[in-house]
């Protein structure tokens, strides 16, 4: 009979969380390239052993996180922990806010990224490929916001809050949170160990156990405590986290408390159906000052549906607000990257117009029968994707 000892198992691969030691550098156009072959980007398939590939990717993500963190420091964004006041050695979620957030008394912009991404990351395919670190992360978003003005009477830039719904799984040994996929790439006892299980006592973060709890923690603890009471809120949310944000706001008690502070809500992807709206205040707000962007073949910023949706479209359009095309974006993680200019232009326009702004009206004409779907018609509230014909779109009223 043969017996294999634990000491005989292959050791788990170790990679340094340093760009240079991994064999890469950042070139003059902000792209990560191979030191050995500067014409090549990051190579995930290092070997045929997937564990080696996962561990290298984990180390590369840590190296990228260090770069993004140092650049956010340079942009004047400071780190705070959730729950507020939690020591960095205890289970916590780090987020970033403007260092002078409380002094921003006119407007504050909150960004809720995807739950699958590390903090500050929009799309690794851009960070590690064509486009580079700034374009593929929140850095370009922060820089663009700092060039805006808070209102027609306040030329200073708006305050910024960068949330962190992705890193909610606490890694005790690393003293930080990890993404749902990142947790499986942490160092193990050997290269053939199955992985780690979820222990609620060790791996959950108080008040941030789920995406919904994180959204509530930000909009209650952070906004209520650290944001000036006079400041309006522009909220931008991506994918599944956008659904959690809408679910939170779609509540009478919540809207009574925070609704008067909401300036805009931009939904990038997600599938929260307006048929679920139970709070009239939130429903009216979405119709008048909400906007959604979806994956669509039309050029960027072309209208796809009104507040009532569009059954002529193959994509989901029942957001309860005007829906626009995200242009070249083919994946949810690319939505903010591709729509950033349009989204920031829109929230800047609203900030300059003030409380008098309401969404523009437009009509969408079907090619076959010439039927008209007007912005705001609730009869198109359900998702009816069977009619996937192309539509010709014409704005008729601004």
PyMOL commands that set and color helices and strands:
alter all, ss='L'
color gray80, all
select helices_A, chain A and resi 6-8+50-74+101-103+124-127+133-136+139-145+182-185+200-203+211-226+239-249+252-261+274-276+280-289+332-356+378-380
alter helices_A, ss='H'
color red, helices_A
select strands_A, chain A and resi 24-26+32-34+77-82+93-98+107-112+159-162+169-171+176-178+232-238+262-268+290-294+303-305+322-325+363-366+372-374+391-394
alter strands_A, ss='S'
color yellow, strands_A
deselect
rebuild
show_as cartoon
